């Protein structure tokens, strides 16, 4: 709820190996004369009021904030409920003159076993970090995204999920998360810069009603809205992890 393709068989087999199928102070001279009373220099103890301070991404600490590129104007923030939980919230933020403004927030799923800051293939955890978003695709036609979009029959997910739910339709729309992949390629591209052991195929995709192998999933209507909103000219990224990991 808003608050503000190789053959299909080969692709399906490869997806089973990936996340969704399956990174000197100067000394003070106290002897100096104080400035004239008329000096406009601010007092060292002066503070910026909360109202004047720019709005930050809630729950995101300075170390994680520092990983967001300066040119980024759109952030998809995925906050996991806990380190071992498959439940999370996906929120969309836009950079404004006053800081980050939330424009949407939706319920989401992540991996069955929660989160990891050193994701490995088959660990059933979603990778923590900040990753760019450049490429999308799906079984269905482009719903109107500005991202590069690859439509094809390779976007299929057979079988059932961890809770017995059907996976059909899960890859109707996907957005590739640039974890261990080559940006500028189809989400189905098998290139793994960190090696196959580090997993891959980590996407945002249509929710099937249960935990994922490593991806983040949201309802189909929300996927379409997200696809239509993300703009490569605004250098979108995803900031993702459990709440404690993000707050660093």
N, C-alpha and C positions, 0 to 999 in steps of 0.2 A: 504494500500500500504506500502510495506516494505521500510523503510528508513534505514536503515542499514538493588433387587426387591421383600412378599405379591402380590396380584393380581394387574393387571394393573388398575382396577377400584378403588381399595383402594388407590393405590399410587396417582392416578390422584386426588382423593378427598383430600388426605393429602396435596398434593402440593398446593391446593387452599388456604391452611391455612399458607403457608410459603411465603418467599420472592419472589421466582421465580414463583411458581404456583399461586398464588392468586388473647477495651479496656485500720576549724578555721585557719585563716591566721596568720602567725607569724609577730610580729611587726618588722619594719625595723630599724636597728640601724644606724642612720645617722652619728654616731661618729666614726664608724670603719674606719680604714685606707683603702684607695682605693687599689685595686689589682695592682701589678706591671704592668708596661706598656707592658711587654712581655706576660701577661696572655692571654690565648686563650678563656677565658670565654666570652660568647656572651653578647652583650649589651642588657639590658632589653627592649630596644626599637626596637631591631632587628625584622624583620618580614620575614615570609616565602614568597617567590615570588609566584605569581599566577601559574607560570609554574611548580614550584616544589610541590605545594600543591596537595594532592590526589583529583581526580575528585569525587564529591559528586552527589547524586541523585538530579537532578534539581527540584527546587520548594519544596523540603522536608526540613522542619526545624529541629532544634536540638532535640526537644521533640519527634517527630515522628521517627527520625533517631535512637534515643536511644531505641526504641522498637523493632528494627530489631536485631535478635540474632546474636551474634558474629560469629557463624558458618555458617551463611547464605551467599551463594555465588551467588544466583539467586534471583532477585527481579522483580516481575510483578508490575509495577507502573501504577495505574489507576488515572488519573487526571481529575476530573469533571470540566466542563466549568463554573459551578456556583452552589451555594448551592441548588437552586431549578430547576436546569437544568437536563434533561435526557441524555445530550450529554457529551461524555468524550473521552479521548485518552488512550489507553493501550499501554505501552511501556515495553520492556523486557530489563533488565540490567544484566550484568555478572560482578562479582568482579574480578579485575585484580590487578597486582602489582601497577598499577598507580591509582587505585580507581575503580569507577563504569563506565562501558562502555556500551552504548546503542547498542543493536544488532537488534532491530526491533521496529516499532511504527505503530499502527493501529487505525483507527477510531472505536469507541465503543459506546454502549448505556449502561446507568444505569437505575435506577428506575424512574418512571414517575414524581415523585415529587422531585427528587434530592437525597439529602444526609441527614443522621442523625448520631450524635454521641451517640444516645440512641435508636437504632432501635427497633421497636415494630411490632408485627405481624399485617399486614394489613395497615401499615402506608405509603406504596408505596414509601419508601425511602431506599436507599442502606446504609449499615452500614459503617461508617468511622472507619479506624483502620489498624492495621497490623495483618495479619492472615496467618498461615502456609497453605501450599498446599501439601497434602499427597495422596489424593484419586481421582480417575477419573472413568468414566463409560460412557455408552451411549447405544442407540438403535443399533448402528452399531458396527462392530467388532473393536477391538483394532487397532489403526492406527500405533502402534509402540512406545507407551509411556513406560517409565521406572517407572511411577507411578502405584500403584495398580489400576487395571481396572476391572470394573464390567459391563459386557454386559448383557442386558435383555430387555424384552418387557415392563417393567415398566417405561422406559424412553420415555414417550409420553406426549404431551401437546395438548389437544383438544381445539377447538374453535379458536377465533381470538384475536388479540392484541388490544391495546388501539386505534390504528389508522385503525382498520379493517383488518389488515394484517393476513394471516393464520399463526398459530403457529406450524404447522406440520414441523418436522425436527429440531425444536429448541434444542431438547435434543438428537440429533444424537451423539453428543460428549459433555461431561460436565466435568468440574473440580470442585470438591467441595471446597468451601472456608470455612476454619475451624472457622466459626462464629457459636456459639451455637450448636455445633455438636461434636460427638465423633470421633477424628481422628483414622484412621486405619479401618474404616468401609465403606460400600458402600455409595455413595452419597444419596441413597434412605433410609438409616437408619434414624429412627424417633427419636433417642435419642436427647434430648434437655437439656443440663446441666443447662442452665439459666432459664428453664421453657418454656412452649409453648407460653406464652404471649410475649416472646422476639423474636418470629419468628425463622426462620431457612430455610434450603433448599436454601441457598445463593450460587449460582454457577457462574462460568464462562461457558457460553454455546454459541451455534450457534445463531448468530443474525437473527432476523425475520423481521427486518426493522422498528422497533419501540421501544418505552420505555419498560422496564421490570417492574416486581413487586418488585424487590430488587436485582436482579442479575446484572452481567456485561456480555454483549454479544459482540461477534466479528464475522466476516465472517467465514464460514466453513473452507475455506482453511487456514485461520490464526489459527483457533482452532486446526487443525491437526498439524500445525507447532509448536504451543505452546506445545501440548501434547508430541511431539517428542523431544522437547528441554528440558523440565523440568526434573530434575534428583534428586530423593530423597536424594542421597548422597551429594548433594549440598545444602540441606535444604532450598528449595525455599519458599518464602513468597510473599503475595500480600500486597502492600501498597496502600490503596484506600481512596478516598475522594475528595471533591471539592478542588480547588486550594487554597482557603483561609484557609481551615481546615488543609491541609497538611503542610502549611508553618508556623508551630509552633515548 
